[in-house]
Amino acid sequence: MPISPDKIERISFQVIKVLFTRFENFPEDATSNRNAPFHKAFMNAFADKFQDKVSDIPFFISLSSWLQGLNTTLGQTFFENVAHILSDGEKREYTSKKLGNLPITRQQKENINSIVTELSTAQELPNLDNENQKLFIDDTSDMVSAIDFSVDVFFEDATQITAIELKSVRPNSGEMRGEKQKILEGKAALFKKFRGKEIKFFIGFPFDPTNEESETGYDKTRFLGSIINMNKFFTANEVLLASELWDSLSGESSTMEQLLQIINAVATTEFLTKCDFLNDHRNKQQDVELYKQRLSEWNLHLELKLVNNEAAIKEKIRTDKKLNRIFNQLIFKDGEYNFDRYNTLNALL
């Protein structure tokens, strides 16, 4: 099943926002790095490797910084927002500053510490079923607070709670022990809070950088083996990787392929030209069919609805000064779709 048109549009909005931001920050030249003596000094050691590949070292330094910014945007914003759209989920933060710490029993806490210690010292191998038996217990010991934990993607069904921690494809060395501790305490706390519901808590990776066969394929055994201590603390069935992750979020197949199609439809060398074209109302009057075509190319169905019903909207607006001003607002502001404008004009239909 394909992603619904509504969700395709919402994902397209996310793509436009990322592209707009990254274009604003793209280093056209190296003027922001006229002097980077330490970088250049270290790069002297790689001069033979740069030969015939990198001709402008200051620009290369600027571009590397820009690429790191893109990685951060994708990892901290884009993947998470798209995951929420696909799953109808949300971010949850069970911390003292947000939703509050969740309680677990002292016995659960002791079992968690025992599990982590045994995995750390290799006394035990990770075993999801055995660990869950030690977490999902109803005992009468004193209540204590679980550690603060957040869930990047959280959704609740009639019988199940699903929590997913989204990670970069290259986690920091030594990070897995802390992730295991957090997930164990999170599962125990969610078991107490949502009684009677099955609790599933995963680590999700958006793609598999070790896979060369296809963009959306994955080799979980190879990928997990590439991460320090991953196999020491996690089993394969606690991990959602590449297309497995995206299909799990949407509940459908071929989701990752569809996501790449959505991105590729917007992310072309003509992006800024098309963005400027759509933001200029005069273009709509001069060639409305081209204007509608470009809205369709970017899956912008909300704006297309306004354009198709523009005569009726203008009939309602007439000489109303406030509504005329709203009508003439830009449809994108700093890469964000102008929902306030849309909601006001759509209410007139």
DACORNOR-V33540 format. One record per residue. RES is the residue in one letter. PHI is phi in radians with two decimals (* if undefined). OMEGA is omega as a letter, one per 30 degrees, with the letter a starting at -180 (NA if undefined). BURIAL is 1 if it has 16 or more other C-alpha atoms within 10 Angstrom, else 0. Layout:
# DACORNOR-V33540
res-><RES	RES>
phi-><PHI	PHI>
omega-><OMEGA	OMEGA>
burial-><BURIAL	BURIAL>
This chain:
# DACORNOR-V33540
res-><M	P	I	S	P	D	K	I	E	R	I	S	F	Q	V	I	K	V	L	F	T	R	F	E	N	F	P	E	D	A	T	S	N	R	N	A	P	F	H	K	A	F	M	N	A	F	A	D	K	F	Q	D	K	V	S	D	I	P	F	F	I	S	L	S	S	W	L	Q	G	L	N	T	T	L	G	Q	T	F	F	E	N	V	A	H	I	L	S	D	G	E	K	R	E	Y	T	S	K	K	L	G	N	L	P	I	T	R	Q	Q	K	E	N	I	N	S	I	V	T	E	L	S	T	A	Q	E	L	P	N	L	D	N	E	N	Q	K	L	F	I	D	D	T	S	D	M	V	S	A	I	D	F	S	V	D	V	F	F	E	D	A	T	Q	I	T	A	I	E	L	K	S	V	R	P	N	S	G	E	M	R	G	E	K	Q	K	I	L	E	G	K	A	A	L	F	K	K	F	R	G	K	E	I	K	F	F	I	G	F	P	F	D	P	T	N	E	E	S	E	T	G	Y	D	K	T	R	F	L	G	S	I	I	N	M	N	K	F	F	T	A	N	E	V	L	L	A	S	E	L	W	D	S	L	S	G	E	S	S	T	M	E	Q	L	L	Q	I	I	N	A	V	A	T	T	E	F	L	T	K	C	D	F	L	N	D	H	R	N	K	Q	Q	D	V	E	L	Y	K	Q	R	L	S	E	W	N	L	H	L	E	L	K	L	V	N	N	E	A	A	I	K	E	K	I	R	T	D	K	K	L	N	R	I	F	N	Q	L	I	F	K	D	G	E	Y	N	F	D	R	Y	N	T	L	N	A	L	L>
phi-><*	-1.31	-1.11	-1.12	-0.96	-1.08	-1.27	-1.03	-1.13	-1.12	-1.19	-1.05	-1.03	-1.15	-1.10	-1.06	-1.09	-1.10	-1.10	-1.03	-1.12	-1.24	-1.14	-1.06	-1.80	-1.20	-1.38	-1.17	-2.63	-1.80	-1.08	-1.39	-2.28	-1.06	-2.28	-2.35	-1.08	-1.23	-1.03	-1.13	-1.12	-1.18	-1.26	-1.01	-1.21	-1.91	-0.99	-1.21	-1.34	-1.35	-0.99	1.21	-2.12	-2.25	-1.72	-2.20	-1.08	-1.01	-1.18	-1.05	-1.11	-1.10	-1.15	-1.10	-1.12	-1.12	-1.14	-1.10	-1.12	-1.12	-1.02	-1.15	-1.07	-1.12	-1.24	-1.73	-2.25	-1.09	-1.04	-1.16	-1.11	-1.14	-1.07	-1.14	-1.09	-1.16	-1.68	1.03	-1.77	-2.76	-1.56	-2.17	-2.22	-1.63	-2.28	-1.09	-1.58	-1.99	-1.53	1.64	-1.18	-1.67	-1.49	-2.32	-1.50	-1.08	-1.16	-1.03	-1.05	-1.13	-1.11	-1.10	-1.06	-1.15	-1.06	-1.13	-1.12	-1.16	-1.22	-1.11	-1.64	1.10	-1.24	-2.35	-1.65	-1.05	-2.53	-1.06	-1.11	-1.12	-1.15	-1.09	-1.08	-1.47	-1.61	-1.58	-2.23	-1.97	-2.05	-1.84	-1.24	-1.05	-1.54	-2.32	-1.50	-1.25	-1.14	-1.01	-2.60	-2.13	-2.19	-1.09	-2.31	-2.29	-2.53	-2.06	-1.89	-1.05	-2.17	-2.53	-1.90	-2.04	-2.19	-2.32	-1.71	-1.46	-2.17	-1.21	-1.35	-2.26	-1.07	-1.15	-1.05	1.46	-1.35	-1.20	-1.10	-1.13	-1.12	-1.10	-1.04	-1.12	-1.20	-1.08	-1.20	-1.09	-1.11	-1.09	-1.19	-1.18	-1.07	-1.24	-1.32	-1.92	-1.10	1.51	-1.86	-1.25	-1.91	-2.17	-2.31	-2.10	-1.82	-2.01	-2.08	-1.20	-2.75	-1.93	-1.24	-1.53	-1.59	-1.94	-1.27	-2.73	-1.13	-1.80	-1.36	-2.77	-2.21	-1.13	-1.06	-1.14	-1.10	-1.10	-1.21	-1.45	-1.81	-1.04	1.20	-1.12	-1.21	-1.27	-2.03	-2.26	-1.61	-1.09	-1.42	-1.73	-2.07	-1.97	-2.20	0.94	-1.07	-1.07	-1.12	-1.18	-1.17	-1.13	-1.21	-1.50	1.35	-2.26	-1.71	1.06	-1.19	-1.11	-1.06	-1.18	-1.08	-1.13	-1.12	-1.09	-1.12	-1.12	-1.19	-1.72	-1.46	-2.09	-1.16	-1.64	-0.96	-1.13	-1.07	-1.19	-1.10	-1.12	-1.07	-1.23	-1.45	-1.87	-1.06	-1.11	-1.13	-1.16	-1.32	-1.35	-2.65	-1.14	-1.19	-1.14	-1.05	-1.19	-1.09	-1.26	-1.10	-1.14	-1.03	-1.69	1.09	-1.59	-1.22	-1.11	-1.20	-1.09	-1.10	-1.13	-1.11	-1.17	-2.00	-1.10	-1.06	-1.16	-1.14	-1.11	-1.09	-1.31	-1.27	0.85	-1.79	-1.13	-1.09	-1.11	-1.17	-1.11	-1.15	-1.13	-1.01	-1.56	-1.20	-1.15	-1.45	-2.15	-2.17	0.92	1.49	-1.69	-1.16	-1.47	-1.18	-1.06	-1.09	-1.04	-1.09	-1.16	-1.27	-1.14	-1.16	-1.40	-1.47>
omega-><l	l	a	l	l	a	l	l	a	l	l	l	l	l	a	a	l	a	a	a	a	l	l	a	a	a	l	l	a	a	l	l	l	a	l	a	a	l	a	a	l	a	l	a	a	a	a	l	l	a	a	l	a	a	a	a	l	l	l	l	l	a	l	l	l	a	l	l	l	l	a	l	l	a	a	a	a	a	a	a	l	l	l	a	a	a	a	a	a	l	l	l	l	a	a	a	a	a	l	l	l	l	l	l	l	l	l	a	a	l	l	l	l	l	a	l	a	l	a	a	l	l	l	l	l	a	a	a	l	a	l	l	l	a	a	a	l	a	a	l	a	l	l	a	l	l	l	l	l	l	a	l	a	l	a	l	a	a	a	l	l	l	a	l	l	a	l	a	l	a	l	l	l	a	a	l	l	l	l	l	a	a	l	l	l	l	l	a	l	l	l	a	a	a	l	a	l	a	l	a	a	l	a	l	a	l	a	a	l	a	a	a	a	a	a	a	l	l	a	a	l	a	a	l	a	a	a	l	a	a	l	a	a	l	a	a	l	a	l	a	l	a	l	l	a	l	l	a	a	a	a	l	l	a	a	l	l	l	l	l	l	a	a	l	a	a	l	l	l	a	a	l	l	l	l	l	a	a	a	a	a	l	l	a	a	a	a	a	l	l	l	l	a	l	l	l	a	l	a	a	l	a	l	l	l	a	a	a	a	a	l	l	l	l	l	a	a	a	l	a	a	a	l	l	l	l	a	l	l	l	l	l	a	l	a	l	a	a	l	l	a	a	l	a	l	l	l	a	NA>
burial-><0	0	1	0	0	0	0	1	1	1	1	1	1	1	1	1	1	1	1	1	1	1	0	0	0	0	1	0	0	1	0	0	0	0	0	0	0	0	0	0	0	0	0	0	0	0	0	0	0	0	0	0	0	0	0	0	1	1	1	1	1	1	1	0	0	1	0	0	1	1	0	0	0	1	1	0	0	1	1	1	1	1	1	1	1	1	1	0	1	1	1	1	1	1	0	0	0	0	0	0	1	1	1	1	1	1	1	1	1	0	1	1	0	0	1	1	0	0	1	0	0	0	0	0	1	1	1	0	0	0	0	0	0	1	1	1	0	0	0	0	0	0	0	0	0	1	1	1	1	1	1	1	1	1	1	1	0	0	0	0	1	1	1	1	1	1	1	1	1	0	0	0	0	0	0	1	1	0	1	1	1	1	1	1	1	1	1	1	1	1	1	1	0	0	0	0	1	1	1	1	1	1	1	1	1	1	1	1	1	0	1	0	0	0	0	1	1	1	0	1	0	0	1	1	0	0	1	0	1	1	1	1	1	1	0	1	0	0	1	1	1	1	1	1	1	1	1	1	1	1	0	0	1	1	1	1	0	0	1	0	0	1	1	0	0	1	1	0	0	0	1	0	0	1	1	0	1	1	1	0	1	0	0	1	0	0	0	0	0	0	1	1	0	1	1	0	0	1	1	1	1	0	1	1	0	1	1	0	0	0	0	0	1	1	0	0	1	0	0	0	0	0	1	0	0	0	1	0	1	1	1	1	0	0	1	0	1	0	0	0	1	1	0	0	1	0	0	0	0>
